[in-house]
Amino acid sequence: MRDNKYEKILSVAGKLISQRGYKGTSLQKISDEVGLHKSSLFHYFKNKEELLLRILEFSTDEVSTELGKIIIDHTLEPEEKLKKAIDNHLTLLSENFDRVNVYLNQIGNLSKKNQKIYLRKRKKYEKDLEKIVVEMRKHGYFKGLDTKIVTLGLLGMLNWVAKWFKSNGRLTVKDVSNVFYGMVRKTNPYKEK
């Protein structure tokens, strides 16, 4: 079980970095917001870059864990797996907009070594989502389409929600999830008859 202070640091730092950028967010500002002495941050993270890496990994780990459960659920048809995967992605995204914004805009602030560590996790998530796309192909979807491109298209569509979704807007996250699923499932011109 993780330390609540650790998660609070990730949350506060994610919000500040989302708003001010990596370079515009000091460890002092983070520690002030969390209510810690700056030196106490080093109990949790060796430096600011490691903190950025952990912010990025935290959300990726969470969404990947849930996707893994969906993939191995043999009671679900491929279409149901895709629906649950879209719901999972958008639900966790909506709960972590700041971290997703950091993911979309701040990865370049990681060293090459840390980028590789993080990108390996993202690649695993992509490969897991691709497993569902492959299953759907076996059920007649995406005929003639490149599986990798379909997967990347889904990820792009899902991740871009962080740029335009408003929690007080006319649609809920669930509504958006249903529209996205409908675009793929109900109106798929590539599904064999």
Backbone as JSON Lines, residues from 0, in Angstrom:
{"i":0,"aa":"M","n":[0.85,-1.2,0.0],"ca":[0.0,0.0,0.0],"c":[0.88,1.24,0.0]}
{"i":1,"aa":"R","n":[0.52,2.2,-0.82],"ca":[1.32,3.41,-0.93],"c":[1.01,4.39,0.19]}
{"i":2,"aa":"D","n":[1.99,5.17,0.51],"ca":[1.89,6.23,1.5],"c":[0.98,7.33,0.95]}
{"i":3,"aa":"N","n":[0.0,7.78,1.77],"ca":[-0.91,8.84,1.33],"c":[-0.17,10.13,1.0]}
{"i":4,"aa":"K","n":[0.92,10.4,1.72],"ca":[1.7,11.61,1.46],"c":[2.35,11.52,0.07]}
{"i":5,"aa":"Y","n":[2.81,10.33,-0.28],"ca":[3.4,10.1,-1.6],"c":[2.38,10.44,-2.69]}
{"i":6,"aa":"E","n":[1.17,9.91,-2.53],"ca":[0.13,10.17,-3.52],"c":[-0.26,11.65,-3.54]}
{"i":7,"aa":"K","n":[-0.26,12.29,-2.39],"ca":[-0.58,13.72,-2.34],"c":[0.48,14.53,-3.07]}
{"i":8,"aa":"I","n":[1.74,14.16,-2.88],"ca":[2.82,14.85,-3.59],"c":[2.63,14.7,-5.1]}
{"i":9,"aa":"L","n":[2.34,13.47,-5.54],"ca":[2.12,13.24,-6.98],"c":[0.96,14.08,-7.49]}
{"i":10,"aa":"S","n":[-0.12,14.13,-6.73],"ca":[-1.3,14.88,-7.15],"c":[-1.01,16.38,-7.24]}
{"i":11,"aa":"V","n":[-0.42,16.92,-6.21],"ca":[-0.11,18.35,-6.17],"c":[0.91,18.7,-7.26]}
{"i":12,"aa":"A","n":[1.96,17.9,-7.36],"ca":[2.99,18.17,-8.37],"c":[2.4,18.06,-9.78]}
{"i":13,"aa":"G","n":[1.54,17.06,-10.0],"ca":[0.9,16.91,-11.3],"c":[0.08,18.13,-11.66]}
{"i":14,"aa":"K","n":[-0.67,18.64,-10.7],"ca":[-1.49,19.82,-10.94],"c":[-0.63,21.05,-11.24]}
{"i":15,"aa":"L","n":[0.41,21.25,-10.44],"ca":[1.28,22.41,-10.65],"c":[2.03,22.33,-11.97]}
{"i":16,"aa":"I","n":[2.56,21.16,-12.3],"ca":[3.29,21.0,-13.55],"c":[2.35,21.14,-14.74]}
{"i":17,"aa":"S","n":[1.12,20.67,-14.59],"ca":[0.12,20.83,-15.64],"c":[-0.16,22.3,-15.91]}
{"i":18,"aa":"Q","n":[-0.25,23.08,-14.83],"ca":[-0.57,24.5,-14.95],"c":[0.62,25.37,-15.34]}
{"i":19,"aa":"R","n":[1.79,25.07,-14.76],"ca":[2.95,25.96,-14.92],"c":[4.06,25.39,-15.79]}
{"i":20,"aa":"G","n":[3.95,24.12,-16.15],"ca":[5.03,23.45,-16.87],"c":[6.07,22.93,-15.9]}
{"i":21,"aa":"Y","n":[6.87,22.02,-16.4],"ca":[7.91,21.39,-15.57],"c":[8.93,22.41,-15.08]}
{"i":22,"aa":"K","n":[9.39,23.24,-16.01],"ca":[10.43,24.21,-15.66],"c":[9.88,25.33,-14.78]}
{"i":23,"aa":"G","n":[8.58,25.59,-14.87],"ca":[7.98,26.66,-14.08],"c":[7.5,26.21,-12.7]}
{"i":24,"aa":"T","n":[7.75,24.96,-12.37],"ca":[7.31,24.43,-11.07],"c":[8.52,24.05,-10.24]}
{"i":25,"aa":"S","n":[8.67,24.71,-9.13],"ca":[9.83,24.42,-8.26],"c":[9.46,23.38,-7.21]}
{"i":26,"aa":"L","n":[10.48,22.69,-6.74],"ca":[10.28,21.75,-5.63],"c":[9.78,22.49,-4.39]}
{"i":27,"aa":"Q","n":[10.23,23.74,-4.23],"ca":[9.78,24.54,-3.1],"c":[8.28,24.78,-3.16]}
{"i":28,"aa":"K","n":[7.77,25.11,-4.35],"ca":[6.34,25.36,-4.52],"c":[5.55,24.07,-4.24]}
{"i":29,"aa":"I","n":[6.05,22.95,-4.72],"ca":[5.38,21.67,-4.47],"c":[5.35,21.38,-2.98]}
{"i":30,"aa":"S","n":[6.49,21.52,-2.32],"ca":[6.53,21.22,-0.88],"c":[5.65,22.18,-0.09]}
{"i":31,"aa":"D","n":[5.6,23.44,-0.48],"ca":[4.71,24.41,0.19],"c":[3.25,23.98,0.06]}
{"i":32,"aa":"E","n":[2.85,23.59,-1.15],"ca":[1.46,23.18,-1.4],"c":[1.09,21.91,-0.64]}
{"i":33,"aa":"V","n":[2.05,21.01,-0.51],"ca":[1.79,19.74,0.18],"c":[1.85,19.92,1.69]}
{"i":34,"aa":"G","n":[2.6,20.93,2.14],"ca":[2.75,21.15,3.57],"c":[3.93,20.39,4.16]}
{"i":35,"aa":"L","n":[4.97,20.27,3.35],"ca":[6.2,19.59,3.77],"c":[7.37,20.54,3.67]}
{"i":36,"aa":"H","n":[8.4,20.25,4.42],"ca":[9.66,20.95,4.22],"c":[10.26,20.43,2.91]}
{"i":37,"aa":"K","n":[10.88,21.29,2.15],"ca":[11.43,20.88,0.85],"c":[12.33,19.66,0.97]}
{"i":38,"aa":"S","n":[13.14,19.6,2.01],"ca":[14.05,18.46,2.16],"c":[13.29,17.14,2.36]}
{"i":39,"aa":"S","n":[12.04,17.22,2.85],"ca":[11.24,16.01,3.04],"c":[10.84,15.37,1.71]}
{"i":40,"aa":"L","n":[10.79,16.16,0.65],"ca":[10.47,15.6,-0.67],"c":[11.5,14.56,-1.08]}
{"i":41,"aa":"F","n":[12.75,14.76,-0.63],"ca":[13.82,13.84,-1.02],"c":[13.71,12.49,-0.31]}
{"i":42,"aa":"H","n":[12.83,12.39,0.66],"ca":[12.52,11.1,1.26],"c":[11.74,10.24,0.26]}
{"i":43,"aa":"Y","n":[10.98,10.91,-0.61],"ca":[10.12,10.23,-1.58],"c":[10.73,10.16,-2.99]}
{"i":44,"aa":"F","n":[11.48,11.19,-3.36],"ca":[12.03,11.3,-4.72],"c":[13.44,11.85,-4.63]}
{"i":45,"aa":"K","n":[14.35,11.28,-5.43],"ca":[15.73,11.75,-5.34],"c":[15.93,13.12,-6.0]}
{"i":46,"aa":"N","n":[15.04,13.46,-6.96],"ca":[15.13,14.76,-7.61],"c":[13.82,15.07,-8.35]}
{"i":47,"aa":"K","n":[13.76,16.23,-8.94],"ca":[12.54,16.68,-9.62],"c":[12.22,15.8,-10.82]}
{"i":48,"aa":"E","n":[13.23,15.34,-11.53],"ca":[12.97,14.49,-12.7],"c":[12.36,13.16,-12.28]}
{"i":49,"aa":"E","n":[12.83,12.59,-11.19],"ca":[12.23,11.34,-10.73],"c":[10.76,11.57,-10.34]}
{"i":50,"aa":"L","n":[10.47,12.71,-9.75],"ca":[9.09,13.05,-9.42],"c":[8.25,13.1,-10.7]}
{"i":51,"aa":"L","n":[8.76,13.73,-11.75],"ca":[8.04,13.78,-13.02],"c":[7.8,12.37,-13.57]}
{"i":52,"aa":"L","n":[8.82,11.54,-13.51],"ca":[8.68,10.16,-13.99],"c":[7.59,9.43,-13.2]}
{"i":53,"aa":"R","n":[7.56,9.59,-11.9],"ca":[6.56,8.91,-11.07],"c":[5.14,9.43,-11.35]}
{"i":54,"aa":"I","n":[5.01,10.71,-11.62],"ca":[3.7,11.26,-12.0],"c":[3.21,10.57,-13.27]}
{"i":55,"aa":"L","n":[4.09,10.46,-14.23],"ca":[3.74,9.83,-15.51],"c":[3.42,8.35,-15.33]}
{"i":56,"aa":"E","n":[4.23,7.67,-14.54],"ca":[4.04,6.23,-14.33],"c":[2.77,5.91,-13.54]}
{"i":57,"aa":"F","n":[2.43,6.73,-12.57],"ca":[1.32,6.45,-11.67],"c":[0.03,6.21,-12.45]}
{"i":58,"aa":"S","n":[-0.32,7.13,-13.34],"ca":[-1.56,6.98,-14.11],"c":[-1.46,5.85,-15.12]}
{"i":59,"aa":"T","n":[-0.3,5.7,-15.74],"ca":[-0.11,4.62,-16.71],"c":[-0.26,3.26,-16.03]}
{"i":60,"aa":"D","n":[0.31,3.13,-14.84],"ca":[0.2,1.86,-14.11],"c":[-1.25,1.56,-13.77]}
{"i":61,"aa":"E","n":[-1.97,2.57,-13.33],"ca":[-3.37,2.38,-12.94],"c":[-4.23,1.95,-14.13]}
{"i":62,"aa":"V","n":[-4.12,2.64,-15.24],"ca":[-4.94,2.32,-16.4],"c":[-4.52,0.97,-16.99]}
{"i":63,"aa":"S","n":[-3.23,0.65,-16.93],"ca":[-2.74,-0.64,-17.44],"c":[-3.24,-1.8,-16.61]}
{"i":64,"aa":"T","n":[-3.26,-1.64,-15.31],"ca":[-3.75,-2.7,-14.42],"c":[-5.19,-3.04,-14.75]}
{"i":65,"aa":"E","n":[-6.01,-2.01,-14.91],"ca":[-7.42,-2.24,-15.22],"c":[-7.6,-2.85,-16.6]}
{"i":66,"aa":"L","n":[-6.81,-2.4,-17.57],"ca":[-6.9,-2.96,-18.92],"c":[-6.51,-4.44,-18.89]}
{"i":67,"aa":"G","n":[-5.5,-4.78,-18.11],"ca":[-5.09,-6.17,-17.98],"c":[-6.21,-7.06,-17.48]}
{"i":68,"aa":"K","n":[-6.99,-6.57,-16.53],"ca":[-8.13,-7.33,-16.01],"c":[-9.19,-7.54,-17.09]}
{"i":69,"aa":"I","n":[-9.4,-6.52,-17.91],"ca":[-10.39,-6.62,-18.99],"c":[-9.95,-7.66,-20.01]}
{"i":70,"aa":"I","n":[-8.69,-7.64,-20.38],"ca":[-8.18,-8.56,-21.4],"c":[-8.34,-10.02,-20.99]}
{"i":71,"aa":"I","n":[-8.09,-10.32,-19.72],"ca":[-8.13,-11.74,-19.3],"c":[-9.52,-12.19,-18.87]}
{"i":72,"aa":"D","n":[-10.51,-11.3,-18.94],"ca":[-11.87,-11.67,-18.58],"c":[-12.51,-12.43,-19.74]}
{"i":73,"aa":"H","n":[-12.49,-13.74,-19.65],"ca":[-12.97,-14.59,-20.75],"c":[-14.49,-14.66,-20.82]}
{"i":74,"aa":"T","n":[-15.17,-14.0,-19.89],"ca":[-16.63,-13.95,-19.96],"c":[-17.1,-12.84,-20.89]}
{"i":75,"aa":"L","n":[-16.18,-11.99,-21.32],"ca":[-16.52,-10.85,-22.17],"c":[-16.24,-11.14,-23.63]}
{"i":76,"aa":"E","n":[-17.16,-10.71,-24.49],"ca":[-16.94,-10.74,-25.93],"c":[-15.96,-9.61,-26.27]}
{"i":77,"aa":"P","n":[-15.28,-9.7,-27.41],"ca":[-14.33,-8.64,-27.79],"c":[-14.95,-7.24,-27.81]}
{"i":78,"aa":"E","n":[-16.19,-7.12,-28.28],"ca":[-16.86,-5.82,-28.31],"c":[-17.05,-5.27,-26.89]}
{"i":79,"aa":"E","n":[-17.38,-6.16,-25.96],"ca":[-17.54,-5.74,-24.56],"c":[-16.2,-5.33,-23.97]}
{"i":80,"aa":"K","n":[-15.16,-6.04,-24.35],"ca":[-13.82,-5.68,-23.86],"c":[-13.44,-4.29,-24.35]}
{"i":81,"aa":"L","n":[-13.72,-4.01,-25.63],"ca":[-13.41,-2.69,-26.15],"c":[-14.21,-1.62,-25.41]}
{"i":82,"aa":"K","n":[-15.5,-1.86,-25.19],"ca":[-16.34,-0.9,-24.48],"c":[-15.77,-0.63,-23.09]}
{"i":83,"aa":"K","n":[-15.42,-1.7,-22.37],"ca":[-14.85,-1.54,-21.03],"c":[-13.49,-0.84,-21.08]}
{"i":84,"aa":"A","n":[-12.69,-1.14,-22.09],"ca":[-11.39,-0.5,-22.22],"c":[-11.54,1.01,-22.45]}
{"i":85,"aa":"I","n":[-12.49,1.39,-23.31],"ca":[-12.74,2.82,-23.54],"c":[-13.25,3.48,-22.26]}
{"i":86,"aa":"D","n":[-14.2,2.83,-21.6],"ca":[-14.72,3.37,-20.33],"c":[-13.59,3.55,-19.31]}
{"i":87,"aa":"N","n":[-12.77,2.52,-19.18],"ca":[-11.66,2.54,-18.23],"c":[-10.71,3.7,-18.53]}
{"i":88,"aa":"H","n":[-10.32,3.81,-19.78],"ca":[-9.37,4.85,-20.18],"c":[-9.92,6.24,-19.88]}
{"i":89,"aa":"L","n":[-11.16,6.48,-20.31],"ca":[-11.73,7.81,-20.14],"c":[-12.07,8.12,-18.68]}
{"i":90,"aa":"T","n":[-12.49,7.12,-17.93],"ca":[-12.78,7.35,-16.51],"c":[-11.52,7.74,-15.76]}
{"i":91,"aa":"L","n":[-10.45,6.96,-15.95],"ca":[-9.21,7.28,-15.26],"c":[-8.61,8.59,-15.78]}
{"i":92,"aa":"L","n":[-8.76,8.86,-17.06],"ca":[-8.29,10.13,-17.61],"c":[-9.02,11.29,-16.95]}
{"i":93,"aa":"S","n":[-10.35,11.15,-16.8],"ca":[-11.13,12.25,-16.22],"c":[-10.79,12.47,-14.75]}
{"i":94,"aa":"E","n":[-10.34,11.44,-14.08],"ca":[-9.95,11.56,-12.67],"c":[-8.54,12.09,-12.52]}
{"i":95,"aa":"N","n":[-7.79,12.13,-13.62],"ca":[-6.38,12.52,-13.57],"c":[-6.01,13.48,-14.7]}
{"i":96,"aa":"F","n":[-6.88,14.45,-14.98],"ca":[-6.62,15.37,-16.09],"c":[-5.24,16.02,-15.99]}
{"i":97,"aa":"D","n":[-4.86,16.42,-14.79],"ca":[-3.56,17.09,-14.64],"c":[-2.42,16.17,-15.04]}
{"i":98,"aa":"R","n":[-2.49,14.92,-14.61],"ca":[-1.42,13.97,-14.94],"c":[-1.42,13.66,-16.44]}
{"i":99,"aa":"V","n":[-2.6,13.6,-17.05],"ca":[-2.66,13.35,-18.49],"c":[-2.09,14.54,-19.24]}
{"i":100,"aa":"N","n":[-2.38,15.75,-18.78],"ca":[-1.81,16.94,-19.4],"c":[-0.29,16.92,-19.29]}
{"i":101,"aa":"V","n":[0.22,16.48,-18.15],"ca":[1.67,16.34,-17.99],"c":[2.19,15.31,-18.99]}
{"i":102,"aa":"Y","n":[1.49,14.21,-19.12],"ca":[1.87,13.15,-20.07],"c":[1.92,13.68,-21.49]}
{"i":103,"aa":"L","n":[0.93,14.49,-21.88],"ca":[0.85,14.99,-23.24],"c":[1.9,16.07,-23.54]}
{"i":104,"aa":"N","n":[2.34,16.78,-22.5],"ca":[3.17,17.96,-22.75],"c":[4.56,17.97,-22.12]}
{"i":105,"aa":"Q","n":[4.85,17.09,-21.16],"ca":[6.08,17.25,-20.4],"c":[7.08,16.1,-20.52]}
{"i":106,"aa":"I","n":[6.77,15.09,-21.32],"ca":[7.67,13.94,-21.41],"c":[9.07,14.34,-21.89]}
{"i":107,"aa":"G","n":[9.15,15.39,-22.68],"ca":[10.44,15.86,-23.18],"c":[11.38,16.35,-22.1]}
{"i":108,"aa":"N","n":[10.86,16.54,-20.89],"ca":[11.7,16.98,-19.78],"c":[12.39,15.82,-19.05]}
{"i":109,"aa":"L","n":[12.08,14.6,-19.48],"ca":[12.77,13.44,-18.92],"c":[14.07,13.2,-19.68]}
{"i":110,"aa":"S","n":[15.06,12.68,-18.99],"ca":[16.3,12.27,-19.65],"c":[15.97,11.12,-20.6]}
{"i":111,"aa":"K","n":[16.86,10.84,-21.53],"ca":[16.66,9.73,-22.47],"c":[16.44,8.42,-21.71]}
{"i":112,"aa":"K","n":[17.2,8.21,-20.66],"ca":[17.08,6.98,-19.86],"c":[15.68,6.87,-19.26]}
{"i":113,"aa":"N","n":[15.19,7.93,-18.65],"ca":[13.86,7.9,-18.04],"c":[12.74,7.89,-19.07]}
{"i":114,"aa":"Q","n":[12.98,8.5,-20.23],"ca":[11.99,8.4,-21.3],"c":[11.82,6.95,-21.73]}
{"i":115,"aa":"K","n":[12.92,6.22,-21.83],"ca":[12.85,4.8,-22.2],"c":[12.07,4.0,-21.17]}
{"i":116,"aa":"I","n":[12.3,4.27,-19.89],"ca":[11.59,3.57,-18.81],"c":[10.09,3.82,-18.96]}
{"i":117,"aa":"Y","n":[9.73,5.08,-19.12],"ca":[8.31,5.43,-19.22],"c":[7.69,4.93,-20.51]}
{"i":118,"aa":"L","n":[8.38,5.1,-21.62],"ca":[7.82,4.69,-22.9],"c":[7.62,3.17,-22.97]}
{"i":119,"aa":"R","n":[8.43,2.41,-22.24],"ca":[8.23,0.96,-22.17],"c":[6.87,0.64,-21.57]}
{"i":120,"aa":"K","n":[6.47,1.39,-20.55],"ca":[5.16,1.18,-19.92],"c":[4.03,1.59,-20.86]}
{"i":121,"aa":"R","n":[4.21,2.7,-21.53],"ca":[3.19,3.13,-22.5],"c":[3.05,2.13,-23.63]}
{"i":122,"aa":"K","n":[4.17,1.59,-24.09],"ca":[4.16,0.61,-25.17],"c":[3.43,-0.65,-24.74]}
{"i":123,"aa":"K","n":[3.59,-1.06,-23.48],"ca":[2.88,-2.24,-22.98],"c":[1.37,-1.98,-23.01]}
{"i":124,"aa":"Y","n":[0.95,-0.8,-22.6],"ca":[-0.47,-0.46,-22.64],"c":[-0.98,-0.51,-24.08]}
{"i":125,"aa":"E","n":[-0.21,0.04,-24.98],"ca":[-0.59,0.02,-26.4],"c":[-0.74,-1.42,-26.89]}
{"i":126,"aa":"K","n":[0.22,-2.27,-26.55],"ca":[0.18,-3.68,-26.98],"c":[-1.04,-4.39,-26.39]}
{"i":127,"aa":"D","n":[-1.37,-4.07,-25.14],"ca":[-2.54,-4.69,-24.52],"c":[-3.84,-4.26,-25.21]}
{"i":128,"aa":"L","n":[-3.94,-2.98,-25.53],"ca":[-5.12,-2.51,-26.25],"c":[-5.19,-3.16,-27.63]}
{"i":129,"aa":"E","n":[-4.05,-3.34,-28.24],"ca":[-3.99,-3.98,-29.56],"c":[-4.52,-5.42,-29.5]}
{"i":130,"aa":"K","n":[-4.36,-6.08,-28.36],"ca":[-4.9,-7.44,-28.21],"c":[-6.42,-7.44,-28.39]}
{"i":131,"aa":"I","n":[-7.07,-6.41,-27.89],"ca":[-8.53,-6.32,-28.05],"c":[-8.87,-6.05,-29.51]}
{"i":132,"aa":"V","n":[-8.11,-5.19,-30.16],"ca":[-8.34,-4.91,-31.58],"c":[-8.17,-6.2,-32.39]}
{"i":133,"aa":"V","n":[-7.17,-7.0,-32.07],"ca":[-6.95,-8.28,-32.76],"c":[-8.15,-9.2,-32.55]}
{"i":134,"aa":"E","n":[-8.63,-9.27,-31.31],"ca":[-9.82,-10.1,-31.03],"c":[-11.01,-9.63,-31.85]}
{"i":135,"aa":"M","n":[-11.18,-8.32,-31.95],"ca":[-12.31,-7.79,-32.71],"c":[-12.16,-8.11,-34.19]}
{"i":136,"aa":"R","n":[-10.96,-8.1,-34.69],"ca":[-10.73,-8.47,-36.11],"c":[-11.22,-9.89,-36.37]}
{"i":137,"aa":"K","n":[-11.0,-10.76,-35.41],"ca":[-11.44,-12.15,-35.55],"c":[-12.97,-12.24,-35.59]}
{"i":138,"aa":"H","n":[-13.63,-11.18,-35.1],"ca":[-15.09,-11.13,-35.12],"c":[-15.6,-10.25,-36.27]}
{"i":139,"aa":"G","n":[-14.73,-9.94,-37.22],"ca":[-15.16,-9.24,-38.42],"c":[-14.97,-7.74,-38.44]}
{"i":140,"aa":"Y","n":[-14.38,-7.17,-37.42],"ca":[-14.16,-5.72,-37.39],"c":[-12.83,-5.35,-38.02]}
{"i":141,"aa":"F","n":[-12.75,-4.13,-38.52],"ca":[-11.51,-3.53,-39.02],"c":[-10.92,-4.31,-40.22]}
{"i":142,"aa":"K","n":[-11.78,-4.91,-40.99],"ca":[-11.34,-5.67,-42.17],"c":[-10.49,-4.77,-43.07]}
{"i":143,"aa":"G","n":[-9.32,-5.26,-43.42],"ca":[-8.44,-4.54,-44.32],"c":[-7.68,-3.39,-43.68]}
{"i":144,"aa":"L","n":[-7.86,-3.18,-42.38],"ca":[-7.16,-2.08,-41.71],"c":[-5.97,-2.6,-40.91]}
{"i":145,"aa":"D","n":[-4.93,-1.82,-40.85],"ca":[-3.74,-2.16,-40.1],"c":[-4.05,-2.1,-38.59]}
{"i":146,"aa":"T","n":[-3.82,-3.2,-37.92],"ca":[-4.16,-3.31,-36.49],"c":[-3.44,-2.26,-35.65]}
{"i":147,"aa":"K","n":[-2.18,-2.04,-35.92],"ca":[-1.41,-1.05,-35.14],"c":[-1.97,0.36,-35.33]}
{"i":148,"aa":"I","n":[-2.32,0.69,-36.57],"ca":[-2.87,2.03,-36.83],"c":[-4.23,2.19,-36.16]}
{"i":149,"aa":"V","n":[-5.06,1.15,-36.19],"ca":[-6.35,1.21,-35.49],"c":[-6.11,1.46,-34.01]}
{"i":150,"aa":"T","n":[-5.15,0.75,-33.42],"ca":[-4.85,0.9,-31.99],"c":[-4.36,2.31,-31.69]}
{"i":151,"aa":"L","n":[-3.44,2.8,-32.5],"ca":[-2.92,4.16,-32.29],"c":[-4.02,5.2,-32.48]}
{"i":152,"aa":"G","n":[-4.91,4.97,-33.43],"ca":[-6.04,5.88,-33.63],"c":[-6.95,5.93,-32.41]}
{"i":153,"aa":"L","n":[-7.23,4.76,-31.85],"ca":[-8.03,4.71,-30.63],"c":[-7.35,5.47,-29.5]}
{"i":154,"aa":"L","n":[-6.06,5.23,-29.32],"ca":[-5.32,5.91,-28.25],"c":[-5.3,7.42,-28.46]}
{"i":155,"aa":"G","n":[-5.1,7.84,-29.69],"ca":[-5.09,9.28,-29.97],"c":[-6.44,9.91,-29.65]}
{"i":156,"aa":"M","n":[-7.5,9.24,-30.07],"ca":[-8.85,9.74,-29.81],"c":[-9.1,9.82,-28.31]}
{"i":157,"aa":"L","n":[-8.72,8.78,-27.59],"ca":[-8.97,8.73,-26.14],"c":[-8.13,9.77,-25.4]}
{"i":158,"aa":"N","n":[-6.85,9.85,-25.71],"ca":[-5.98,10.77,-24.98],"c":[-6.29,12.24,-25.26]}
{"i":159,"aa":"W","n":[-6.77,12.52,-26.46],"ca":[-7.03,13.92,-26.81],"c":[-8.21,14.5,-26.03]}
{"i":160,"aa":"V","n":[-9.02,13.64,-25.44],"ca":[-10.14,14.11,-24.62],"c":[-9.64,15.07,-23.54]}
{"i":161,"aa":"A","n":[-8.45,14.84,-23.04],"ca":[-7.88,15.7,-21.99],"c":[-7.74,17.14,-22.46]}
{"i":162,"aa":"K","n":[-7.66,17.34,-23.76],"ca":[-7.49,18.7,-24.3],"c":[-8.8,19.47,-24.4]}
{"i":163,"aa":"W","n":[-9.92,18.79,-24.54],"ca":[-11.16,19.52,-24.8],"c":[-12.3,19.22,-23.83]}
{"i":164,"aa":"F","n":[-12.24,18.15,-23.09],"ca":[-13.36,17.79,-22.22],"c":[-13.48,18.76,-21.06]}
{"i":165,"aa":"K","n":[-14.71,19.15,-20.77],"ca":[-15.02,20.01,-19.62],"c":[-15.99,19.26,-18.71]}
{"i":166,"aa":"S","n":[-15.62,19.08,-17.46],"ca":[-16.47,18.32,-16.53],"c":[-17.83,18.96,-16.33]}
{"i":167,"aa":"N","n":[-17.93,20.25,-16.58],"ca":[-19.22,20.94,-16.44],"c":[-19.88,21.17,-17.8]}
{"i":168,"aa":"G","n":[-19.39,20.46,-18.83],"ca":[-19.94,20.59,-20.18],"c":[-21.24,19.82,-20.33]}
{"i":169,"aa":"R","n":[-21.74,19.78,-21.54],"ca":[-23.05,19.15,-21.78],"c":[-22.99,17.63,-21.77]}
{"i":170,"aa":"L","n":[-21.81,17.03,-21.95],"ca":[-21.68,15.58,-21.95],"c":[-20.84,15.11,-20.76]}
{"i":171,"aa":"T","n":[-21.21,13.97,-20.22],"ca":[-20.41,13.35,-19.17],"c":[-19.31,12.51,-19.82]}
{"i":172,"aa":"V","n":[-18.38,12.05,-19.0],"ca":[-17.34,11.14,-19.5],"c":[-17.99,9.88,-20.06]}
{"i":173,"aa":"K","n":[-19.02,9.39,-19.4],"ca":[-19.73,8.2,-19.86],"c":[-20.37,8.45,-21.24]}
{"i":174,"aa":"D","n":[-20.93,9.65,-21.43],"ca":[-21.51,10.0,-22.73],"c":[-20.45,9.96,-23.83]}
{"i":175,"aa":"V","n":[-19.31,10.56,-23.55],"ca":[-18.22,10.59,-24.53],"c":[-17.75,9.16,-24.83]}
{"i":176,"aa":"S","n":[-17.64,8.36,-23.79],"ca":[-17.25,6.96,-23.95],"c":[-18.22,6.23,-24.87]}
{"i":177,"aa":"N","n":[-19.51,6.46,-24.67],"ca":[-20.53,5.81,-25.5],"c":[-20.45,6.27,-26.96]}
{"i":178,"aa":"V","n":[-20.18,7.55,-27.19],"ca":[-20.03,8.06,-28.55],"c":[-18.82,7.41,-29.23]}
{"i":179,"aa":"F","n":[-17.69,7.38,-28.52],"ca":[-16.49,6.77,-29.09],"c":[-16.72,5.29,-29.41]}
{"i":180,"aa":"Y","n":[-17.33,4.59,-28.48],"ca":[-17.6,3.17,-28.71],"c":[-18.54,3.01,-29.91]}
{"i":181,"aa":"G","n":[-19.55,3.86,-29.98],"ca":[-20.49,3.81,-31.1],"c":[-19.81,4.07,-32.43]}
{"i":182,"aa":"M","n":[-18.84,4.97,-32.45],"ca":[-18.1,5.25,-33.68],"c":[-17.39,3.99,-34.18]}
{"i":183,"aa":"V","n":[-16.87,3.22,-33.27],"ca":[-16.12,2.02,-33.64],"c":[-17.04,0.83,-33.87]}
{"i":184,"aa":"R","n":[-17.98,0.65,-33.0],"ca":[-18.8,-0.58,-32.98],"c":[-20.01,-0.53,-33.91]}
{"i":185,"aa":"K","n":[-20.83,0.5,-33.74],"ca":[-22.12,0.52,-34.42],"c":[-22.05,0.99,-35.86]}
{"i":186,"aa":"T","n":[-21.12,1.85,-36.15],"ca":[-21.07,2.43,-37.49],"c":[-19.81,2.01,-38.23]}
{"i":187,"aa":"N","n":[-19.23,0.89,-37.83],"ca":[-17.97,0.45,-38.45],"c":[-18.24,-0.08,-39.86]}
{"i":188,"aa":"P","n":[-17.86,0.67,-40.89],"ca":[-18.12,0.21,-42.26],"c":[-17.22,-0.96,-42.65]}
{"i":189,"aa":"Y","n":[-16.25,-1.27,-41.83],"ca":[-15.32,-2.34,-42.15],"c":[-15.73,-3.66,-41.52]}
{"i":190,"aa":"K","n":[-16.84,-3.67,-40.78],"ca":[-17.31,-4.93,-40.2],"c":[-17.94,-5.75,-41.31]}
{"i":191,"aa":"E","n":[-17.52,-7.0,-41.36],"ca":[-18.1,-7.89,-42.37],"c":[-19.55,-8.16,-42.03]}
{"i":192,"aa":"K","n":[-20.38,-8.29,-43.05],"ca":[-21.8,-8.59,-42.84],"c":[-21.97,-10.07,-42.61]}
